[in-house]
């Protein structure tokens, strides 16, 4: 009887864990940012990733689907994008001089910078390093 209950508990725990992951993945999107809510957004979670981009920047469009995929796969991280053409003062504040630039914030402060359109694996690795997973 104890063995059956242990097996049932283990199966139930796996189901609960899987459902929790599914729910978390479903709700994490990339947030369009502006000057007004930027500071509160970068302080909203322990680790926050912000893509600085512009509408005229072709490599920026290569990075967009990567950011969306990572947002779904990494529910504990907040993801946002800031249009530097609309909000140049925010980009200047963080020293963004090339596009795209991704800044990974930890506790509201820049922890890492990734410049250029990079493969998903590289960006994910840099985020995981800031998370302390690597």
C-alpha positions as CSV (number, residue, x, y, z in Angstrom):
1,X,0.0,0.0,0.0
2,X,2.8,2.4,0.9
3,X,4.6,1.7,-2.4
4,X,1.4,2.4,-4.4
5,X,0.9,5.7,-2.6
6,X,4.6,6.7,-3.1
7,X,4.3,6.0,-6.8
8,X,1.0,7.9,-7.0
9,X,2.5,10.9,-5.1
10,X,5.5,10.9,-7.5
11,X,3.2,10.8,-10.6
12,X,1.0,13.5,-9.1
13,X,4.1,15.7,-8.4
14,X,5.3,15.3,-12.0
15,X,1.9,16.3,-13.4
16,X,1.7,19.4,-11.1
17,X,5.2,20.4,-12.1
18,X,4.5,20.0,-15.8
19,X,1.3,22.0,-15.5
20,X,3.0,24.8,-13.5
21,X,5.7,25.0,-16.3
22,X,3.0,25.2,-19.0
23,X,1.1,28.0,-17.1
24,X,4.3,30.0,-16.6
25,X,5.3,29.7,-20.2
26,X,2.0,30.8,-21.5
27,X,2.1,34.1,-19.7
28,X,5.6,35.5,-20.4
29,X,5.7,37.9,-23.4
30,X,8.1,40.6,-24.5
31,X,6.9,44.0,-23.2
32,X,7.2,47.1,-25.4
33,X,8.8,49.7,-23.2
34,X,8.9,53.5,-23.1
35,X,10.7,56.0,-21.0
36,X,7.9,56.2,-18.4
37,X,7.9,52.6,-17.1
38,X,11.4,51.7,-18.0
39,X,13.0,51.9,-14.5
40,X,10.2,50.1,-12.8
41,X,10.3,47.4,-15.4
42,X,14.0,46.7,-15.0
43,X,13.4,46.4,-11.2
44,X,10.3,44.2,-11.6
45,X,12.3,40.9,-11.4
46,X,15.7,39.7,-10.2
47,X,16.8,39.3,-13.9
48,X,15.4,41.4,-16.7
49,X,16.4,41.4,-20.4
50,X,15.9,44.5,-22.6
51,X,16.4,44.6,-26.3
52,X,17.3,48.1,-27.6
53,X,16.3,48.3,-31.2
54,X,15.1,50.6,-34.0
55,X,12.6,50.2,-36.9
56,X,15.4,50.8,-39.6
57,X,17.7,48.2,-38.1
58,X,17.6,44.9,-40.1
59,X,19.6,42.8,-37.5
60,X,17.1,44.0,-34.9
61,X,14.4,42.1,-36.6
62,X,16.5,38.9,-36.5
63,X,16.6,39.2,-32.8
64,X,12.9,39.7,-32.2
65,X,11.8,36.1,-32.6
66,X,14.7,34.9,-30.4
67,X,13.6,37.3,-27.6
68,X,10.0,36.0,-27.9
69,X,11.1,32.4,-27.8
70,X,13.3,33.0,-24.7
71,X,10.5,34.8,-23.0
72,X,8.3,31.7,-23.3
73,X,11.1,29.4,-22.2
74,X,12.4,31.5,-19.3
75,X,9.3,32.5,-17.2
76,X,11.4,33.7,-14.2
77,X,13.0,36.4,-16.4
78,X,11.2,39.5,-17.7
79,X,11.8,40.5,-21.3
80,X,11.3,43.9,-22.9
81,X,12.1,45.9,-26.0
82,X,12.8,49.6,-26.2
83,X,12.6,51.5,-29.6
84,X,15.7,53.7,-29.5
85,X,14.3,55.9,-32.2
86,X,11.4,56.9,-30.0
87,X,13.3,56.9,-26.7
88,X,16.9,58.0,-27.4
89,X,17.5,59.4,-23.9
90,X,17.0,55.9,-22.4
91,X,19.4,54.3,-24.8
92,X,21.9,57.1,-24.1
93,X,21.6,56.7,-20.4
94,X,22.8,53.1,-20.7
95,X,25.5,53.8,-23.3
96,X,23.8,52.0,-26.2
97,X,25.7,53.0,-29.3
98,X,25.1,50.0,-31.6
99,X,21.9,48.1,-32.5
100,X,20.7,45.8,-31.5
101,X,22.0,45.8,-28.0
102,X,20.6,43.6,-25.3
103,X,21.2,44.6,-21.7
104,X,20.7,41.9,-19.1
105,X,19.8,43.6,-15.8
106,X,20.2,42.0,-12.4
107,X,18.6,43.7,-9.4
108,X,17.8,46.7,-11.6
109,X,21.4,47.2,-12.7
110,X,23.1,46.3,-16.0
111,X,25.0,43.0,-15.5
112,X,25.8,42.1,-19.1
113,X,25.6,43.6,-22.6
114,X,25.2,41.6,-25.8
115,X,25.8,43.7,-29.0
116,X,24.6,42.5,-32.4
117,X,22.2,39.9,-33.6
118,X,23.5,36.7,-31.9
119,X,22.2,33.1,-32.0
120,X,19.6,32.1,-29.5
121,X,22.0,29.7,-27.8
122,X,24.5,32.5,-27.1
123,X,21.9,34.9,-25.7
124,X,20.4,32.2,-23.6
125,X,23.8,31.3,-22.2
126,X,24.5,34.9,-21.2
127,X,21.1,35.2,-19.5
128,X,21.7,31.9,-17.6
129,X,25.1,33.1,-16.5
130,X,23.5,36.2,-15.0
131,X,20.9,34.0,-13.4
132,X,23.8,32.0,-11.8
133,X,22.9,28.8,-13.7
134,X,26.3,28.5,-15.5
